[in-house]
């Protein structure tokens, strides 16, 4: 699962910079329960789509998330294959904050968001963005 890739200062700083923002950590923690559509992440964090896109781009460039595009929607997930250091940092970031009040509140909110149904959440996002 984890590849042996030599750690260097650039990988280290990309990961630590990506983890230096509370919204990126919240998004990363939300992904610990599985893949999410960008619309669901927007709904959770309450930020503009362009802001979410930038945050997710930073996480992806650091190797902390993977993405896939399906039609016009982008889905994010934790990477299946990664180097040992990145895997350790993901595990640390997501497990050490499991009892954090914000992360616990996000878990409750994400349960509501996912129970709403993906199509409904995405449709709400489209309607909000068109106004």
C-alpha positions in Angstrom: 0.0 0.0 0.0 2.6 2.6 1.1 5.5 3.1 -1.3 9.1 3.8 -0.1 9.7 7.3 -1.5 12.6 9.2 0.0 11.3 12.2 2.0 12.7 15.5 1.0 12.3 19.0 2.2 9.9 19.9 -0.6 7.5 17.0 0.1 7.7 17.8 3.8 7.0 21.5 3.4 4.1 20.9 0.9 2.4 18.6 3.4 2.9 20.8 6.4 1.8 23.9 4.5 -1.3 22.0 3.3 -2.1 21.1 6.9 -1.6 24.6 8.2 -5.2 25.7 7.4 -8.1 24.8 9.6 -10.5 24.5 6.6 -8.2 22.1 4.8 -7.9 20.0 7.9 -11.7 19.9 8.3 -12.0 18.8 4.6 -9.3 16.1 5.1 -11.1 14.9 8.3 -14.4 14.8 6.5 -12.8 12.5 3.9 -11.8 9.9 6.4 -15.3 8.4 6.1 -15.1 8.1 2.4 -15.3 9.9 -0.9 -17.2 13.2 -1.1 -18.4 15.4 -3.9 -17.0 18.9 -4.0 -20.6 20.1 -3.4 -20.7 18.2 -0.1 -17.4 19.8 1.0 -18.8 23.3 0.0 -21.9 22.6 2.1 -19.8 21.5 5.1 -17.4 24.4 5.1 -19.7 27.1 3.9 -17.1 28.6 1.7 -17.3 29.8 -2.0 -16.7 27.1 -4.6 -13.5 28.8 -5.8 -12.2 28.8 -2.2 -12.9 25.2 -1.8 -11.3 24.4 -5.2 -8.1 26.2 -4.1 -8.1 24.4 -0.7 -8.6 21.0 -2.4 -6.0 21.8 -5.0 -3.4 22.4 -2.3 -4.3 19.2 -0.5 -4.1 17.3 -3.8 -0.7 18.8 -4.7 0.6 17.8 -1.3 -0.6 14.2 -2.0 -3.1 14.3 0.8 -6.1 13.7 -1.4 -7.0 12.1 -4.7 -9.7 13.3 -7.0 -11.8 12.0 -9.9 -14.1 13.8 -12.3 -17.5 12.4 -13.1 -19.3 14.5 -15.7 -19.2 18.0 -14.3 -18.6 17.0 -10.7 -15.4 16.4 -8.9 -15.1 13.9 -6.1 -12.3 13.8 -3.5 -11.0 10.9 -1.3 -8.0 10.0 0.8 -5.3 8.4 -1.4 -5.3 4.6 -1.6 -1.5 4.5 -2.4 0.9 7.0 -1.0 4.4 7.1 0.6 4.9 6.3 4.2 5.4 9.8 5.4 2.2 11.1 3.7 0.2 8.2 5.0 1.5 8.9 8.5 0.6 12.6 8.2 -2.9 11.8 7.0 -3.4 9.4 9.8 -2.0 11.8 12.4 -4.1 14.7 11.1 -7.3 12.7 11.0 -6.9 10.6 14.2 -5.5 13.2 16.6 -8.5 15.5 15.9 -11.3 12.9 16.2 -12.4 14.3 19.5 -12.0 18.0 18.5 -15.3 19.9 19.0 -15.2 21.3 15.4 -14.5 17.9 13.9 -17.2 16.3 15.9 -19.7 19.0 14.8 -18.5 18.5 11.2 -19.2 14.7 11.6 -22.8 15.5 12.6 -23.2 18.0 9.9 -21.7 15.7 7.3 -24.1 12.9 8.3 -26.9 15.3 7.6 -25.4 16.4 4.3 -24.9 12.8 3.1 -28.4 11.8 4.2 -29.8 14.7 2.1 -28.7 12.9 -1.0 -25.9 14.0 -3.4 -28.1 15.2 -6.2 -30.1 17.5 -3.9 -27.0 19.0 -2.3 -25.4 19.5 -5.8 -28.6 21.0 -7.1 -28.7 23.4 -4.2 -25.1 24.4 -4.9 -25.8 25.1 -8.5 -28.8 27.2 -7.6 -26.8 29.2 -5.1 -24.0 29.8 -7.6 -26.4 30.9 -10.3 -27.9 33.7 -8.2 
